[in-house]
Amino acid sequence: MKAEPIAAATGMGAVDLAVTDADRALRFYRDYVGLTPIPGDGPEIHMGAAGRELLVLHPGAEQPVVPRTSGLYHFAIVVPDRRELARVIGRLSRLQWDQYPTDHVMTKANYLWDPDGNGIEIYIESPEDGTMGFANGTFVAYDKDGRERSGRDPMDLEELFSHLKPDDRLDLPMPGGTKMGHVHLHVADVDDALRFYHDLVGFDVMGHIPGVGFVSAGAYHHHLGLNEWAGHGARPAPAGAAGLRRFTVELPTRSDLEDVVGRLEHGQVRVAEEDGGFAAVDPSANRVVFKVAAAR
């Protein structure tokens, strides 16, 4: 049983990915996704939007993402409005990159993969259109008029592109207000993952069905998705594979950070200082760093 909830203002920070080719990854995330390079030391490539760091690319992986392993399902960047999502989808279409725009009713999400197979979601919040959640052991969705929806319909691109102005440029980078909305993980066992992220870290469980769990802070639909779609008992990726290096959870204050660290240590989880925060490894070998959010 969870002792106390994580701070309601908790959110997600930067995601670190291993990639095989630095130049190719930089071009993809800059020219296709729309992130902006941020100056930094070392071989890592830091990228973000309007100065907010969202992604750190670690070159030198020896092979692409290995399927059916624990690790990243996708990281999810949330953009401010429909116009910006239309800009992203229009740019990817012009560049002929495979993408899958999907209507989750309460969000509008576009799915794609980078050249190494790292999963990406780019989305907007659209609660005015309805809701999506869990009931009776499955996903359920309802539109604003209460009609049941699949939650996985194709996006209405005609409506979306109506938010672009005739002189809008598709090559503009993601704007201020863009942030890391959530991270979705492949895990070996959802129940073990929930014991870690709910019982110890303190996230609230927003939904749990066999093989899938969503957790969040502050009643958000989810900050973390947890699934067994790579197989129950999925093993971590082999050394040298592209994929998730770590992801970051940002706490609003130092006291909130210390509360999380204290709960982890009380639960016999090894915690180590890392990059101005504290790092731990979940039961599926996914590395997470907890730190205090930078002032914005």
C-alpha positions in Angstrom: 0.0 0.0 0.0 1.4 3.4 -1.0 2.3 5.5 2.0 1.9 9.0 0.5 1.4 10.4 -3.0 4.1 12.0 -5.1 3.8 15.8 -5.3 0.9 16.8 -7.6 3.0 19.2 -9.6 5.5 16.4 -10.6 6.1 16.1 -14.3 8.5 14.4 -16.8 11.9 15.7 -17.8 14.4 14.8 -20.5 14.7 11.3 -22.0 18.1 9.9 -22.8 18.4 7.6 -25.8 21.2 5.6 -27.3 21.5 5.9 -31.1 23.8 4.4 -33.6 24.6 7.4 -35.8 25.0 10.9 -34.3 24.6 12.9 -37.5 21.5 10.9 -38.7 19.9 11.2 -35.3 20.5 14.9 -35.1 19.1 15.5 -38.6 16.0 13.4 -37.8 15.1 15.1 -34.5 15.9 18.6 -35.8 14.4 18.4 -39.4 11.7 15.8 -39.0 10.5 16.1 -35.4 11.3 19.8 -35.0 13.5 19.9 -31.9 16.3 22.4 -31.6 19.9 21.5 -30.7 21.0 22.9 -27.3 24.7 23.5 -26.8 26.4 21.1 -24.4 29.7 19.5 -23.6 30.8 16.0 -24.5 29.6 13.7 -27.3 25.9 13.8 -26.3 23.5 15.7 -28.4 21.0 17.8 -26.3 17.8 18.8 -28.0 14.7 20.6 -26.9 12.2 23.4 -27.6 12.6 27.0 -26.7 15.5 26.2 -24.4 13.7 23.4 -22.5 15.7 20.2 -22.8 13.6 17.2 -23.9 16.0 14.7 -25.4 19.7 13.7 -24.9 21.1 11.5 -27.7 24.0 9.2 -26.8 25.8 8.1 -30.1 27.7 4.9 -30.4 25.1 2.2 -30.1 26.2 -0.9 -32.1 22.8 -2.0 -33.3 19.2 -0.6 -33.6 16.5 -1.2 -30.9 16.1 -4.9 -30.2 12.4 -6.0 -30.3 10.7 -7.8 -27.4 12.9 -6.3 -24.7 12.1 -4.1 -21.7 12.8 -0.4 -22.2 11.1 2.3 -24.2 7.8 1.8 -25.9 7.7 5.5 -26.6 8.4 8.9 -25.2 5.6 11.5 -25.7 6.1 15.1 -26.5 3.1 17.3 -26.0 2.8 20.5 -28.1 0.6 23.5 -27.2 -2.2 23.3 -29.7 -3.7 21.8 -32.9 -1.8 24.2 -35.1 1.5 22.9 -33.9 0.5 19.3 -34.2 -0.7 20.0 -37.7 2.7 21.6 -38.5 4.5 18.4 -37.3 2.2 16.0 -39.2 2.4 18.2 -42.3 6.2 18.3 -42.1 6.6 14.6 -41.7 4.2 14.0 -44.6 6.1 16.3 -46.9 9.3 14.5 -45.9 7.6 11.1 -46.5 8.2 9.7 -43.0 5.9 7.0 -41.8 3.5 8.2 -39.1 0.2 7.2 -37.6 -2.1 10.0 -36.5 -4.6 8.6 -34.0 -7.6 10.1 -32.2 -7.7 9.1 -28.5 -10.6 11.5 -28.0 -9.1 13.3 -25.0 -5.8 13.5 -26.8 -4.8 13.6 -30.5 -1.6 11.6 -30.9 0.8 11.0 -33.8 3.1 7.9 -33.6 6.3 7.3 -35.4 9.8 5.8 -34.9 13.2 7.2 -35.3 15.8 5.6 -37.6 17.0 3.3 -34.8 13.5 2.2 -33.9 12.9 4.3 -30.8 9.2 5.0 -30.4 7.9 8.6 -30.4 4.5 10.1 -29.7 3.7 13.8 -30.4 0.3 14.8 -29.1 -2.0 17.6 -27.9 -4.5 17.6 -25.1 -8.1 17.6 -26.3 -10.4 17.0 -23.3 -13.0 19.2 -24.9 -13.7 16.2 -27.3 -14.3 13.6 -24.6 -12.6 11.1 -22.3 -10.7 7.9 -22.5 -9.9 5.5 -19.6 -10.3 2.1 -18.2 -13.5 0.1 -17.2 -14.5 -3.5 -17.1 -11.0 -4.7 -17.7 -10.4 -2.8 -21.0 -10.0 0.7 -22.5 -13.1 2.8 -22.9 -13.6 6.1 -24.7 -16.6 8.5 -25.0 -17.0 11.6 -27.0 -18.3 14.9 -25.7 -21.9 13.8 -26.4 -21.5 10.6 -24.4 -21.2 8.3 -27.4 -18.8 5.3 -27.1 -15.7 5.6 -29.3 -12.9 3.2 -30.0 -10.3 5.7 -28.8 -8.1 4.5 -31.7 -9.9 6.1 -34.7 -7.8 7.8 -37.4 -7.4 11.5 -36.7 -9.6 13.9 -38.6 -6.7 15.5 -40.6 -9.0 17.9 -42.5 -10.1 19.4 -39.3 -6.5 19.5 -37.9 -5.0 21.1 -41.0 -7.7 23.8 -40.9 -5.8 25.3 -37.9 -2.8 26.1 -40.2 -2.7 29.5 -41.7 -2.0 29.8 -45.5 1.4 31.3 -44.9 2.5 28.9 -42.1 5.9 27.3 -42.6 6.1 23.6 -41.9 9.8 23.8 -41.1 9.5 25.9 -37.9 10.8 24.2 -34.8 8.6 23.2 -31.9 7.6 26.3 -29.9 7.7 27.4 -26.3 5.2 25.5 -24.2 6.3 22.2 -25.7 7.3 19.6 -23.0 7.7 16.0 -22.2 4.2 14.8 -21.5 4.7 11.2 -20.6 6.9 8.1 -21.0 5.6 4.7 -21.9 7.7 1.7 -20.9 7.9 -2.0 -21.8 8.2 -3.8 -18.5 8.6 -7.5 -17.6 5.8 -7.5 -15.1 3.2 -4.7 -14.7 2.4 -5.7 -11.1 6.1 -5.4 -10.1 6.3 -2.1 -12.0 3.2 -0.8 -10.1 4.8 -1.8 -6.8 7.8 0.3 -7.7 6.1 3.4 -9.3 3.0 3.4 -7.1 3.9 1.9 -3.8 7.4 3.4 -3.5 7.7 6.3 -5.9 4.1 7.5 -5.1 2.4 7.9 -8.4 -1.4 7.4 -8.4 -2.7 4.5 -10.5 -5.0 5.9 -13.2 -5.8 2.5 -14.7 -4.8 -1.1 -14.5 -5.9 -4.0 -16.6 -4.0 -7.3 -17.2 -0.7 -6.4 -18.8 -1.1 -2.6 -18.8 -1.0 0.1 -16.1 -1.1 3.9 -16.2 0.2 6.1 -13.3 0.4 9.8 -12.8 0.8 12.8 -10.5 -1.9 15.4 -9.9 -4.7 13.4 -11.7 -3.1 13.7 -15.1 -4.2 10.9 -17.5 -0.7 9.4 -17.3 2.9 10.4 -16.8 4.0 6.8 -17.1 2.6 4.0 -19.2 3.6 0.4 -18.3 2.9 -2.5 -20.5 3.9 -6.2 -21.1 3.4 -6.0 -24.9 7.1 -7.1 -25.4 6.1 -10.2 -23.5 5.7 -11.1 -19.8 9.1 -11.5 -18.4 10.8 -9.5 -21.2 14.5 -9.2 -20.6 16.5 -5.9 -20.9 18.1 -5.1 -24.2 21.6 -6.3 -24.8 24.6 -4.0 -24.2 25.3 -1.9 -27.2 21.7 -1.7 -28.5 20.0 1.6 -29.2 17.1 2.5 -26.9 16.4 4.0 -23.6 19.3 5.0 -21.4 17.2 6.7 -18.7 14.3 9.0 -18.3 13.7 11.9 -15.8 11.0 12.6 -13.3 10.9 16.2 -12.2 9.7 17.1 -8.7 8.7 20.7 -7.7 10.8 21.1 -4.6 13.9 19.6 -2.9 11.6 18.4 -0.1 9.4 16.5 -2.6 12.6 14.9 -4.1 13.8 13.8 -0.6 10.4 12.2 0.1 10.7 10.1 -3.0 14.3 9.1 -2.3 13.4 8.3 1.3 10.5 6.0 0.2 12.8 4.2 -2.3 15.5 3.7 0.3 13.0 2.4 2.8 11.9 -0.1 0.2 15.4 -1.3 -0.2 15.9 0.2 -3.6 19.5 1.4 -4.3 19.6 5.1 -5.0 22.7 6.9 -6.3 23.4 10.6 -6.9 23.4 11.4 -10.6 23.3 14.5 -12.7 22.1 16.8 -9.9 19.4 14.3 -8.9 19.1 10.7 -7.7 18.9 7.6 -10.0 17.3 4.3 -9.4 16.6 1.2 -11.5 13.1 -0.2 -11.7 12.3 -4.0 -11.6 12.6 -4.2 -15.4 16.1 -2.5 -15.5 14.7 0.8 -16.7 16.8 3.7 -15.2 15.0 6.7 -13.8 16.5 9.9 -12.5 14.5 12.0 -10.0 15.5 15.7 -9.8 14.1 19.1 -8.9 12.5 20.8 -11.9 14.5 23.8 -13.2 12.8 27.2 -12.7 11.1 28.4 -15.9 
